[in-house]
Amino acid sequence: MYSLNKISSSLQIGTLSVFPPVILAPMAGYTDSTFRNICLKHDCELVFTEVISSDGIMRNNLRTLNLLFTASDEKPIAAHIYGNDPEVMAAAAMRIEKLKRFSLIDINAGCPVPKIVRKGSGVALMRDPKLIYNIVRMVVEAVSLPVTVKTRTGISPDSANIGEISDAVEQAGASALFLHARLASEGHRGLVNLQALARIKQELSIPVIGNGGIDSPQIAREMLTKTGVDGVMIGKAAIGNPWIFQEISAELSGNPYQGPRPEDYMYVIERHLLGLYYLMSTYNNQRKRPRPYPEQAACHRFRGHLAKYLRHAGCPARLRREILHQEQIKLVLTLTRRALLNTD
C-alpha cells in the first residue's frame, strides 16, 4: 500500500507541472475543443486531443488538421498522435510544436480500434518494442516539448508485454507513461489490473499515470493508494459528468464537495451544444462543398454527451428519449430546460 501524501505535490512531466494530477483521457468523437474547455473549467488539470493521424498531418488533410484546433485559453493540452513510421511521426510532432498551442506530445500505442490497428498503429505497436523505441526516440529528438506515451498492459493474455514496452518508452527518452491497465482484447470492460500498474510504477523512474475504470472519487483514490501511480486519467466517466474532476480533486484534497444542481446541468448542456454547433459550422464552412444541415449534425453528434448529462441529472427515460430525438438546437434546449427546471 502507498501513502497519498504525494498528492500534495505536482505531477511533473518534463517542464509541465500538473496539480492535482487529474487528467482527461483522449476519446475519439468526444474530446473536441468544446468538451475539453468544459472539463478544464471543472478542475481537470490536463486535457488531450482526440487521436490524430500523423500521416494526415503531413498530408495536410483538412479534417485531421481541424482536430488540432484549440481555443486560446485551452491549456494545458496534449496533442495525441498515432502512426507507425518514426520519421513521419517526428515530422508531424515538429509541425505540432510550431503551432505553439500544446504543452506536450503524446504517442498513441494503445488504441484497439480495428481501422487503426490494421495500419500497424495504436496498440499494434506493442508487437514491436523496438519500433516503439525508435518512434519515441525520433520524436523526442525532433521537438523540445515533453513526449509521452499512452498504452495498455498488452494486446491479449498471451502477449501482456507492458514491462518490455515501458522499458523501451523510458529508454527512448519519454517524459511519462499513461497506462490503461487493461488488455486491448478486453476493451473497456475487463478488470483493471492494479497489480500490473503497481509493478510498472516501481520499475520506471519516469511518472506513470493510471487509466481505466475510474468512475468515482473512491476508485481514483484506490488506484492511487494501491499502485503508487503519479496521477489518474479519466475517460468515459467524464462524458456527461465533467463535475467528476471537481469531485475527485475534492476527495484527494480532503475538501467538501457539492454536486451539480439542475441549473448547473442546464448551463453546461447549453454551453456544450452551442459550442459544438459553432465548431462544426466553422469546420463545415471550410469545405469546398459545405454539407447541408450543420445544426442537425451538431445535435446528432451531441447525443452521446446529452444522454449521459440527462441520466446523471436524473431525467426520466421517457423524457430523455423525446429530447434525444430532436434535431433542432432550440427544441433540444427547450425540452431539456422543461425536463430539468420545469420551465420553458
C-alpha positions as CSV (number, residue, x, y, z in Angstrom):
1,M,0.0,0.0,0.0
2,Y,1.1,3.5,-0.7
3,S,0.5,6.8,1.0
4,L,-1.5,9.6,-0.5
5,N,0.9,12.2,0.9
6,K,2.4,12.6,-2.6
7,I,-0.8,14.1,-3.9
8,S,0.2,17.3,-2.2
9,S,3.0,17.7,-4.9
10,S,2.6,18.3,-8.6
11,L,2.9,15.7,-11.3
12,Q,5.9,16.7,-13.2
13,I,6.0,15.8,-17.0
14,G,9.2,17.4,-18.3
15,T,8.7,21.1,-17.7
16,L,4.9,20.8,-17.2
17,S,3.5,20.7,-13.7
18,V,0.0,19.2,-13.2
19,F,-1.7,19.6,-9.9
20,P,-3.9,18.0,-8.8
21,P,-2.9,15.2,-11.2
22,V,-6.4,14.5,-12.5
23,I,-6.4,14.3,-16.3
24,L,-9.0,13.9,-19.2
25,A,-8.2,10.9,-21.4
26,P,-8.3,11.2,-25.2
27,M,-11.6,9.9,-26.7
28,A,-12.4,9.9,-30.4
29,G,-15.6,11.7,-31.1
30,Y,-15.8,13.2,-27.6
31,T,-12.7,15.2,-26.6
32,D,-13.1,18.1,-29.0
33,S,-12.3,21.7,-28.1
34,T,-15.7,22.4,-26.6
35,F,-15.7,19.5,-24.2
36,R,-12.1,20.0,-23.3
37,N,-12.8,23.5,-22.3
38,I,-15.7,22.5,-20.1
39,C,-13.5,19.9,-18.4
40,L,-10.7,22.4,-17.8
41,K,-13.2,24.7,-16.1
42,H,-14.3,21.9,-13.8
43,D,-10.9,21.3,-12.3
44,C,-9.4,19.0,-14.9
45,E,-5.8,19.9,-15.0
46,L,-4.6,18.4,-18.4
47,V,-6.6,17.5,-21.5
48,F,-5.9,15.6,-24.6
49,T,-7.0,16.0,-28.2
50,E,-8.8,13.2,-30.0
51,V,-6.4,10.7,-31.6
52,I,-4.8,12.4,-34.6
53,S,-3.1,10.7,-37.6
54,S,0.5,11.7,-38.1
55,D,0.1,10.8,-41.8
56,G,-2.9,13.1,-42.0
57,I,-1.0,16.0,-40.6
58,M,1.8,15.5,-43.1
59,R,-0.7,15.3,-46.0
60,N,-2.4,18.5,-44.8
61,N,-5.7,16.7,-44.5
62,L,-8.3,19.3,-43.5
63,R,-10.3,17.0,-41.2
64,T,-7.1,15.9,-39.5
65,L,-5.8,19.5,-39.1
66,N,-9.1,20.6,-37.6
67,L,-8.5,18.1,-34.8
68,L,-5.5,20.2,-33.8
69,F,-7.8,23.2,-33.2
70,T,-7.6,24.7,-29.7
71,A,-9.1,27.7,-28.1
72,S,-6.8,30.4,-26.8
73,D,-7.4,29.6,-23.1
74,E,-7.4,25.8,-23.6
75,K,-4.3,24.9,-21.6
76,P,-2.5,22.7,-20.7
77,I,-3.3,20.4,-23.6
78,A,-1.5,17.4,-25.1
79,A,-1.5,16.6,-28.9
80,H,-2.3,12.9,-29.1
81,I,-1.0,11.4,-32.3
82,Y,-0.8,7.9,-33.9
83,G,1.2,6.3,-36.7
84,N,3.9,3.7,-37.2
85,D,6.6,5.5,-39.2
86,P,9.2,7.1,-36.8
87,E,10.2,9.7,-39.4
88,V,6.6,10.7,-40.2
89,M,5.7,10.9,-36.6
90,A,8.7,13.1,-35.8
91,A,7.9,15.4,-38.7
92,A,4.3,15.6,-37.5
93,A,5.5,16.4,-34.0
94,M,7.6,19.2,-35.3
95,R,4.6,20.7,-37.1
96,I,2.6,20.5,-33.9
97,E,5.2,22.2,-31.9
98,K,5.4,25.1,-34.3
99,L,1.7,25.8,-33.6
100,K,2.7,26.9,-30.1
101,R,-0.6,25.6,-28.7
102,F,0.4,22.4,-27.0
103,S,2.2,21.5,-23.7
104,L,3.2,18.0,-24.7
105,I,3.1,15.5,-27.5
106,D,1.6,12.1,-26.6
107,I,2.1,9.0,-28.8
108,N,-0.8,6.5,-29.0
109,A,0.4,2.9,-28.5
110,G,-2.8,1.6,-27.1
111,C,-5.8,2.3,-29.3
112,P,-7.6,-1.1,-30.2
113,V,-9.9,0.4,-32.9
114,P,-9.6,-2.1,-35.9
115,K,-9.0,0.6,-38.6
116,I,-6.0,1.9,-36.6
117,V,-4.7,-1.5,-35.7
118,R,-4.9,-2.7,-39.3
119,K,-2.5,0.1,-40.2
120,G,0.0,-1.2,-37.7
121,S,-0.6,1.7,-35.4
122,G,-2.2,2.1,-32.0
123,V,-1.9,-1.0,-29.8
124,A,-0.4,-2.9,-32.8
125,L,2.8,-1.1,-31.9
126,M,3.0,-3.3,-28.8
127,R,4.0,-6.2,-31.1
128,D,7.3,-4.4,-31.7
129,P,9.0,-2.8,-28.7
130,K,12.0,-1.8,-30.9
131,L,9.6,0.2,-33.2
132,I,8.1,1.9,-30.2
133,Y,11.6,2.8,-29.0
134,N,12.5,4.2,-32.4
135,I,9.3,6.3,-32.7
136,V,9.7,7.8,-29.2
137,R,13.4,8.4,-29.7
138,M,12.9,10.2,-33.0
139,V,10.0,12.3,-31.7
140,V,12.0,13.3,-28.6
141,E,14.9,14.3,-30.7
142,A,12.7,16.3,-33.1
143,V,10.9,18.6,-30.5
144,S,11.6,20.4,-27.3
145,L,8.1,19.7,-25.8
146,P,7.8,16.7,-23.4
147,V,7.0,13.5,-25.2
148,T,4.8,10.9,-23.5
149,V,3.2,7.5,-24.5
150,K,-0.3,6.1,-23.8
151,T,-0.6,2.4,-24.0
152,R,-2.1,-0.7,-22.4
153,T,-0.8,-3.7,-20.5
154,G,-0.8,-5.8,-23.6
155,I,-2.8,-6.9,-26.6
156,S,-4.1,-10.2,-25.2
157,P,-3.4,-12.5,-22.3
158,D,-0.6,-14.3,-24.1
159,S,1.1,-11.1,-25.1
160,A,1.0,-8.9,-22.0
161,N,4.4,-7.3,-22.5
162,I,4.0,-4.0,-20.8
163,G,7.2,-4.5,-18.9
164,E,9.2,-4.6,-22.1
165,I,7.2,-1.8,-23.7
166,S,7.5,0.5,-20.7
167,D,11.3,-0.1,-20.6
168,A,11.6,0.9,-24.3
169,V,9.5,4.0,-23.7
170,E,11.7,5.1,-20.8
171,Q,15.0,4.3,-22.5
172,A,13.9,6.2,-25.6
173,G,13.5,9.4,-23.5
174,A,9.8,9.7,-22.9
175,S,8.8,12.0,-20.0
176,A,5.9,10.0,-18.7
177,L,3.7,6.9,-19.4
178,F,-0.1,6.9,-19.4
179,L,-1.1,3.3,-18.8
180,H,-4.6,2.0,-19.4
181,A,-4.4,-1.0,-17.1
182,R,-6.4,-3.4,-19.3
183,L,-5.5,-5.6,-22.2
184,A,-6.6,-4.4,-25.7
185,S,-8.6,-7.6,-26.1
186,E,-10.7,-6.5,-23.0
187,G,-11.7,-3.2,-24.4
188,H,-13.2,-1.1,-21.6
189,R,-14.9,-4.0,-19.9
190,G,-12.2,-6.1,-18.3
191,L,-10.9,-5.8,-14.8
192,V,-8.4,-3.1,-14.2
193,N,-5.0,-4.7,-13.5
194,L,-3.8,-2.7,-10.5
195,Q,-1.0,-5.2,-9.8
196,A,0.5,-4.6,-13.3
197,L,0.1,-0.9,-12.8
198,A,1.9,-1.0,-9.4
199,R,4.7,-3.1,-10.9
200,I,5.3,-0.8,-13.8
201,K,5.3,2.2,-11.4
202,Q,8.0,0.5,-9.3
203,E,10.1,-0.4,-12.4
204,L,10.1,3.1,-14.0
205,S,11.8,6.3,-12.9
206,I,9.5,8.5,-15.1
207,P,6.0,9.3,-13.9
208,V,3.2,6.7,-14.5
209,I,-0.4,7.9,-14.8
210,G,-3.1,5.2,-14.3
211,N,-6.1,4.9,-16.5
212,G,-9.1,2.6,-16.7
213,G,-12.3,2.1,-14.8
214,I,-12.1,5.3,-12.8
215,D,-15.7,6.4,-12.4
216,S,-15.8,7.7,-8.8
217,P,-13.5,9.5,-6.3
218,Q,-13.2,6.3,-4.4
219,I,-11.9,4.4,-7.3
220,A,-9.4,7.1,-8.1
221,R,-8.2,7.0,-4.5
222,E,-8.0,3.3,-4.6
223,M,-5.8,3.3,-7.8
224,L,-3.5,5.9,-6.3
225,T,-3.1,4.2,-2.9
226,K,-2.8,0.6,-4.2
227,T,-0.4,1.3,-7.1
228,G,1.5,4.5,-6.2
229,V,0.9,6.0,-9.6
230,D,1.6,9.7,-10.0
231,G,-1.8,10.6,-11.3
232,V,-5.1,9.4,-12.7
233,M,-6.7,9.8,-16.1
234,I,-10.5,9.8,-16.5
235,G,-12.2,8.7,-19.8
236,K,-15.8,7.5,-20.2
237,A,-16.9,8.6,-16.7
238,A,-16.3,12.3,-17.7
239,I,-18.9,12.1,-20.6
240,G,-22.0,13.9,-19.3
241,N,-20.2,14.5,-16.0
242,P,-17.4,17.0,-16.1
243,W,-18.0,17.5,-12.4
244,I,-16.2,14.3,-11.7
245,F,-12.9,16.2,-11.9
246,Q,-14.1,18.5,-9.1
247,E,-15.3,15.6,-7.1
248,I,-12.0,13.7,-7.4
249,S,-10.0,16.7,-6.6
250,A,-12.1,17.4,-3.5
251,E,-11.7,13.8,-2.4
252,L,-7.9,13.8,-2.8
253,S,-7.5,17.1,-1.0
254,G,-10.0,16.4,1.8
255,N,-12.2,19.3,0.8
256,P,-16.0,19.2,0.8
257,Y,-17.8,18.7,-2.4
258,Q,-21.3,19.7,-3.5
259,G,-22.7,18.1,-6.7
260,P,-24.2,19.9,-9.6
261,R,-27.7,21.4,-9.3
262,P,-30.3,21.1,-12.2
263,E,-29.4,24.6,-13.3
264,D,-25.7,23.7,-13.4
265,Y,-26.6,20.8,-15.8
266,M,-28.7,23.1,-17.9
267,Y,-25.9,25.7,-18.1
268,V,-23.3,23.2,-19.2
269,I,-25.6,21.4,-21.6
270,E,-26.5,24.7,-23.4
271,R,-22.9,25.8,-23.5
272,H,-21.7,22.5,-24.8
273,L,-24.3,22.1,-27.5
274,L,-23.9,25.7,-28.8
275,G,-20.1,25.4,-28.7
276,L,-20.2,22.2,-30.6
277,Y,-22.5,23.7,-33.2
278,Y,-20.1,26.7,-33.6
279,L,-17.2,24.3,-34.0
280,M,-18.9,22.1,-36.5
281,S,-20.2,25.0,-38.5
282,T,-16.8,26.5,-38.7
283,Y,-15.3,23.3,-40.0
284,N,-18.2,22.9,-42.4
285,N,-17.6,26.3,-43.9
286,Q,-14.0,25.4,-44.7
287,R,-15.1,22.6,-47.0
288,K,-15.2,23.1,-50.8
289,R,-18.7,21.7,-50.7
290,P,-20.2,22.5,-47.3
291,R,-22.7,19.9,-46.1
292,P,-26.3,20.9,-45.5
293,Y,-27.9,20.9,-42.1
294,P,-25.0,21.6,-39.8
295,E,-27.5,22.1,-36.9
296,Q,-28.8,18.6,-37.4
297,A,-25.3,17.3,-37.5
298,A,-24.4,19.0,-34.2
299,C,-27.5,17.6,-32.5
300,H,-26.6,14.1,-33.7
301,R,-23.0,14.4,-32.5
302,F,-24.1,15.8,-29.2
303,R,-26.4,12.8,-28.4
304,G,-23.7,10.7,-26.8
305,H,-22.9,13.5,-24.4
306,L,-26.6,14.6,-23.9
307,A,-27.8,11.1,-23.0
308,K,-25.2,11.0,-20.2
309,Y,-25.9,14.5,-19.0
310,L,-29.6,13.8,-18.7
311,R,-29.1,10.4,-17.0
312,H,-26.7,12.0,-14.4
313,A,-29.3,14.8,-13.9
314,G,-32.0,12.2,-13.1
315,C,-34.1,12.9,-16.1
316,P,-36.7,10.1,-16.6
317,A,-36.1,7.7,-19.5
318,R,-39.3,8.8,-21.3
319,L,-38.2,12.5,-21.4
320,R,-34.7,11.5,-22.4
321,R,-35.9,9.7,-25.4
322,E,-38.0,12.7,-26.5
323,I,-35.1,15.1,-26.1
324,L,-32.6,12.9,-27.9
325,H,-34.9,12.5,-30.8
326,Q,-34.8,16.3,-31.6
327,E,-32.7,17.7,-34.4
328,Q,-33.0,21.4,-33.8
329,I,-31.0,23.1,-31.1
330,K,-33.8,25.3,-29.9
331,L,-36.1,22.3,-29.3
332,V,-33.3,20.3,-27.6
333,L,-32.7,23.1,-25.2
334,T,-36.4,23.9,-24.6
335,L,-37.3,20.4,-23.8
336,T,-34.2,19.9,-21.6
337,R,-35.0,23.1,-19.7
338,R,-38.5,21.9,-19.2
339,A,-37.4,18.5,-18.0
340,L,-34.7,19.7,-15.6
341,L,-36.1,23.1,-14.4
342,N,-39.8,22.6,-15.1
343,T,-39.8,25.7,-17.2
344,D,-39.7,26.9,-20.8
